[in-house]
Each structure stands twice: as structure tokens, then as C-alpha cells.
């Protein structure tokens, strides 16, 4: 019985460590998603400028 109790204690310790890792992973994921959203937001005006330039080039080429 002592072996079973020791294994159960070890299992609980391991489950606690796994839960701590899962919490840290969730925090990292949340921070990453916030940063990624900021980068995407910064990129949008650049994409709009590129589309405008493409439209101007196309209009100029069609006008020639």
C-alpha cells in the first residue's frame, strides 16, 4: 500500500506541475495574441497604401 500512496502523491505533484505549465502557456498565448493584433493593426494602413498605388499604376497603364 505504501507504494500506491507514493505513486498517488507523485501523480498529484506531476498534475500540479502540468497545471502550472498550462497556466503559463495560456499567459504566453494571450500576450502573443495581443502583440500579433497590434502588428496586424500597424500593417493595415500599409496594405491600403499598396492597394492605392496598385490602383494608380493600373489606371495610368490603362490610360496610355
Backbone as CSV, one residue per row, in Angstrom:
resi,resn,N_x,N_y,N_z,CA_x,CA_y,CA_z,C_x,C_y,C_z
1,UNK,0.803,-1.195,0.000,0.000,0.000,0.000,0.848,1.262,0.000
2,UNK,2.005,1.207,0.614,2.863,2.392,0.657,3.279,2.803,-0.750
3,UNK,3.512,1.837,-1.602,3.904,2.137,-2.978,2.769,2.855,-3.709
4,UNK,1.553,2.378,-3.522,0.403,3.006,-4.181,0.245,4.446,-3.704
5,UNK,0.383,4.672,-2.419,0.258,6.031,-1.879,1.360,6.938,-2.421
6,UNK,2.558,6.421,-2.507,3.672,7.208,-3.056,3.417,7.545,-4.526
7,UNK,2.931,6.586,-5.283,2.614,6.834,-6.690,1.498,7.871,-6.829
8,UNK,0.506,7.796,-5.956,-0.578,8.787,-5.994,-0.063,10.184,-5.667
9,UNK,0.823,10.284,-4.679,1.417,11.587,-4.341,2.230,12.124,-5.513
10,UNK,3.020,11.257,-6.121,3.834,11.664,-7.274,2.930,12.125,-8.412
11,UNK,1.838,11.406,-8.616,0.880,11.777,-9.664,0.314,13.170,-9.398
12,UNK,-0.058,13.455,-8.173,-0.605,14.766,-7.818,0.425,15.872,-8.040
13,UNK,1.679,15.594,-7.703,2.745,16.574,-7.937,2.881,16.845,-9.433
14,UNK,2.899,15.785,-10.209,3.024,15.937,-11.662,1.837,16.695,-12.248
15,UNK,0.632,16.391,-11.783,-0.547,17.109,-12.262,-0.470,18.591,-11.903
16,UNK,0.048,18.893,-10.728,0.233,20.290,-10.332,1.230,20.999,-11.226
17,UNK,2.318,20.317,-11.551,3.318,20.899,-12.451,2.733,21.115,-13.847
18,UNK,1.947,20.160,-14.305,1.311,20.298,-15.618,0.342,21.481,-15.628
19,UNK,-0.410,21.654,-14.559,-1.354,22.767,-14.473,-0.615,24.099,-14.487
20,UNK,0.524,24.167,-13.797,1.321,25.398,-13.790,1.827,25.716,-15.194
21,UNK,2.274,24.708,-15.904,2.740,24.903,-17.284,1.583,25.365,-18.165
22,UNK,0.415,24.769,-17.986,-0.754,25.170,-18.774,-1.125,26.626,-18.512
23,UNK,-1.048,27.072,-17.255,-1.348,28.472,-16.929,-0.342,29.404,-17.579
24,UNK,0.940,29.033,-17.512,1.974,29.857,-18.142,1.782,29.903,-19.656
25,UNK,1.441,28.775,-20.249,1.208,28.727,-21.695,0.035,29.625,-22.080
26,UNK,-1.003,29.641,-21.271,-2.158,30.493,-21.554,-1.770,31.962,-21.491
27,UNK,-0.932,32.317,-20.528,-0.469,33.700,-20.413,0.363,34.086,-21.626
28,UNK,1.277,33.222,-22.019,2.126,33.488,-23.187,1.264,33.612,-24.441
29,UNK,0.294,32.726,-24.593,-0.600,32.762,-25.753,-1.354,34.087,-25.796
30,UNK,-1.867,34.528,-24.655,-2.608,35.786,-24.594,-1.714,36.972,-24.953
31,UNK,-0.498,36.994,-24.400,0.440,38.076,-24.716,0.790,38.068,-26.203
32,UNK,1.012,36.894,-26.757,1.341,36.765,-28.176,0.198,37.270,-29.042
33,UNK,-1.031,36.875,-28.693,-2.188,37.293,-29.480,-2.365,38.806,-29.437
34,UNK,-2.120,39.426,-28.285,-2.213,40.887,-28.182,-1.152,41.551,-29.054
35,UNK,0.047,41.050,-28.997,1.125,41.622,-29.810,0.838,41.436,-31.298
36,UNK,0.372,40.258,-31.659,0.048,39.973,-33.053,-1.063,40.896,-33.552
37,UNK,-2.062,41.134,-32.726,-3.146,42.040,-33.115,-2.607,43.444,-33.351
38,UNK,-1.678,43.880,-32.512,-1.064,45.194,-32.698,-0.281,45.287,-33.992
39,UNK,0.449,44.238,-34.303,1.217,44.221,-35.550,0.295,44.241,-36.764
40,UNK,-0.768,43.471,-36.695,-1.724,43.459,-37.812,-2.353,44.833,-38.003
41,UNK,-2.666,45.481,-36.883,-3.258,46.819,-36.950,-2.277,47.808,-37.576
42,UNK,-1.002,47.677,-37.254,0.023,48.552,-37.829,0.207,48.291,-39.320
43,UNK,-0.057,47.085,-39.741,0.153,46.694,-41.138,-0.980,47.172,-42.049
44,UNK,-2.167,47.304,-41.520,-3.329,47.654,-42.337,-3.155,48.940,-43.138
45,UNK,-2.685,50.041,-42.554,-2.516,51.251,-43.365,-1.510,51.062,-44.501
46,UNK,-0.503,50.246,-44.266,0.481,49.975,-45.313,-0.163,49.203,-46.459
47,UNK,-0.994,48.226,-46.119,-1.699,47.468,-47.154,-2.594,48.391,-47.975
48,UNK,-3.265,49.313,-47.303,-4.136,50.255,-48.009,-3.336,51.139,-48.966
49,UNK,-2.176,51.574,-48.537,-1.320,52.393,-49.404,-0.856,51.597,-50.621
50,UNK,-0.497,50.341,-50.411,-0.066,49.492,-51.528,-1.214,49.309,-52.516
51,UNK,-2.423,49.058,-52.012,-3.581,48.912,-52.904,-3.833,50.197,-53.688
52,UNK,-3.692,51.343,-53.040,-3.878,52.618,-53.727,-2.843,52.792,-54.833
53,UNK,-1.589,52.496,-54.516,-0.518,52.603,-55.513,-0.786,51.652,-56.674
54,UNK,-1.209,50.421,-56.362,-1.536,49.460,-57.427,-2.651,50.000,-58.319
55,UNK,-3.663,50.604,-57.707,-4.775,51.157,-58.488,-4.301,52.311,-59.363
56,UNK,-3.421,53.158,-58.827,-2.890,54.274,-59.610,-2.055,53.777,-60.784
57,UNK,-1.235,52.767,-60.537,-0.412,52.187,-61.608,-1.313,51.608,-62.690
58,UNK,-2.330,50.863,-62.271,-3.240,50.244,-63.237,-3.964,51.319,-64.052
59,UNK,-4.435,52.355,-63.382,-5.142,53.430,-64.085,-4.220,54.132,-65.067
60,UNK,-2.977,54.351,-64.655,-2.006,55.019,-65.533,-1.694,54.149,-66.745
61,UNK,-1.521,52.848,-66.515,-1.220,51.937,-67.623,-2.395,51.845,-68.598
62,UNK,-3.591,51.844,-68.076,-4.772,51.759,-68.942,-4.979,53.049,-69.723
63,UNK,-4.511,54.164,-69.170,-4.665,55.453,-69.829,-3.660,55.686,-70.938
64,UNK,-2.643,54.876,-71.001,-1.594,55.081,-72.023,-1.941,54.479,-73.342
